[in-house]
Amino acid sequence: MCGITGFFAFNQLGLSQLNHLDQSVDYLTKRGPDSRGTYVNQKVGLGHRRLSIIDTSDNSRQPMTEVSGRFTLVFNGEIYNYRELRAQLECDGIKFRTSSDTEVLLKLFQKKGKECLGMLNGFFCFAIYDSLEKSLFIARDRLGIKPLLYYSSEDFLAFGSEMKALLAYDIPRDIDFNALKLYLQFNYTPGPFSMLKGVKKLLPGHFLEMKNGKVNIDCWYKIPYSRDNMNPEKLSYEQQKKQLVELLDRSVKRRMVADVPLGAFLSGGIDSSVITALASRQTDKLNTFSIGYKDEPFFDETHYARQVAAKFKTEHTVFSLTNEDLYEHLFDVLDYLDEPFADSSALPVYILSQKTRQKATVALSGDGADEMFSGYNKHLAAYRAMNGGVTAMAINSMLPLWKVMPKSRNNPLGNKFRQLQRFAEGLSLSEGERYWRWASITREKEVDRLLNSNAKSKLEKQSYQDFKTKHLEHFSTQSDINETLYTDMHLVLVNDMLTKVDMMSMANSLEVRVPFLDHEIVEFAFQLPESSKINKGMKKRILQDAFRNVLPEDLYKRPKHGFEVPLLKWLRTGLKSMIIDDLLADSFIEEQGIFDLEEIRNLKAKLFSTNPEDSHAKIWALLVFQYWWKKYISSK
């Protein structure tokens, strides 16, 4: 796992970016603390920070240039099938000087060009410069596990693993107001947008090619999905379960290869427990890690994690945190963010990564299973909405009541009223619009009210609408849960869940591998019919059933409690002055000229009222944006 950066100059003015290459590399130090390297050849510069995982010797340092000097590579990620690929190349007479996956990727590209992408099993972003053709090739893995941002102007093209690496170059710092509108809805900025106009995210399964002075972007992979091709082999449910176990077992085994200490996150939920069960078969002493919440016993699930650890005889470590522990790391997270990201669960992920890094350099996680197999409450709600019934009709008929009931995420009854209102409102919408509403924290109309007239005048409405239409194109009146899951894979998983884990783990120089997102498993999952994934009483049906005889029985009796960071309490106490006197102060809002002052005042009043509803989540998103804006925009 590493960090990469680079530029390609189109003219003499663009060549001045060479002066910023070293700084760009150094901004990625936490992604790769073990070594740094740069490569410069006429109009191109490449930079690399290394976190040594496979072949930790200096021979595998990057940038790596092949023997003839033609191709030079910077690479972030891991190629899990590199040994098989190496054997194939050796059969063709190709010789190697290292035992790294980096050299295998370089030699494979030298032989196959961009066709090599379909041969790779792993997660990656890489860039290869061809000194003969004076071209640059950049690619991102199938599912977007690793990030890549880029900027292109008439003078130069620049790219990097993080926004901060790009900001080292001479890039305009202008807000993309379409990105801001989406961020305020979702609490994250979905690709290809970034918060800066002109800076884009290379989408999953895409490559960028700079050749003959032209930049071309194309798609090399899409998750194969068609409702007409469900279960093409006509496997019985028992056969489906068996195949899933086999695929997962192979995926975990691939991801156990490392020349450094390796462990696994273990929350006590089904997903991480499945990964732990399979990983324990591959080693005599698997290290597992979980966090507990001393001040929030309702959310503390470490006793389930301990049961799993005991069953599979892992070396288990529990990091037990107080709310004060969480609060102490809040500004560490805010300071690392180089683009607004308001999913507050990033905080416990940051701390878990920090603690885990003390004992391991690589950790396996259970991410991706919820999006593929229907693990969220919204999936059950979508299933019930699609299938109707007396209960849905009754909830819908009582919408006027839900609207007037007090709502808050911070107590069970208030949260239930909140959920009932969202469900009832969603029933009156089309399948696509319902998905958009339930994927959002804040409604479109509310976001429009938050922006002042100046900000709204800078919105490119067609660009926003095109983005929304593209993500909802699979929905129809005949949709089932698979359309919801497919959209989650392209919107929520890559832009929220994977972004969160990548940022918070890399902030602590920890590599996190995600066995569920092996592309063979993903492709299998999207051939499964709805009935294999969900019914009225069970989410993630096939995953739960496939491992029922393997995991502790108590895991199947427990309710699922997603931990909520105590934002409401913090915003009303320790962070109150930041709201009142600094980032959301009237004077700051007026001077900044982005948000509607009256709407901000109303939101603050709601936060401190007896019926806060979701105001704390909206205030938090605003604070994160303001903190970022003050650090990266107004200060420059």
WOURTA-V844557 format. One line per field, one symbol per residue. psi: psi as a letter, one per 20 degrees, with the letter a starting at -180 (. if undefined). A space follows every 10 residues. Layout:
BEGIN
psi: ???
END
This chain:
BEGIN
psi: papqrrqopi ahghiiihii gghgghijgh hnihrqqqpp odjqpqqppp opgpnjrihj qrqpprgijg pppppoaqoh khgghggghh hjjpqqirkq hghggghghh gibiihgiip oapqpqpppo igilqpppqq rgjkhqqpqq ppaihrpqrr hqhhhhihrn pqmppohggg ggghgijroq qjqripphpq ppqqkqqppo pkjqppprpi pqoopphikp lhilqrhhhg gghgggghgg ggghjioqjr pqappohirg ghhgggghhi iiqhnppqpr qrogimhhio khhghhgggg hjlrnpppop qrhhgghhjg igghhhpjqp ojoiihghhg ggggghihiq hppqrjqhgg hhjmiqhhhh ggghghibrg gghgghhjgh ghhiqppqij qgghhghggg gggghhhirr gghggggiiq gpqghhghhh prhgghijpn hhgghggggg ijhiqaijqa hhgggghhhi fgghhfghgg ggghghijlp ppqnhhjphh gghghjiprg hihqahipql ghgghhjhjg qqhhhiiqqp oppopmgggg hiehjghhgg iehjqghggg hgkgqoghhg ghgghggjri micjhhhggg gggggggggh gifhi.
END
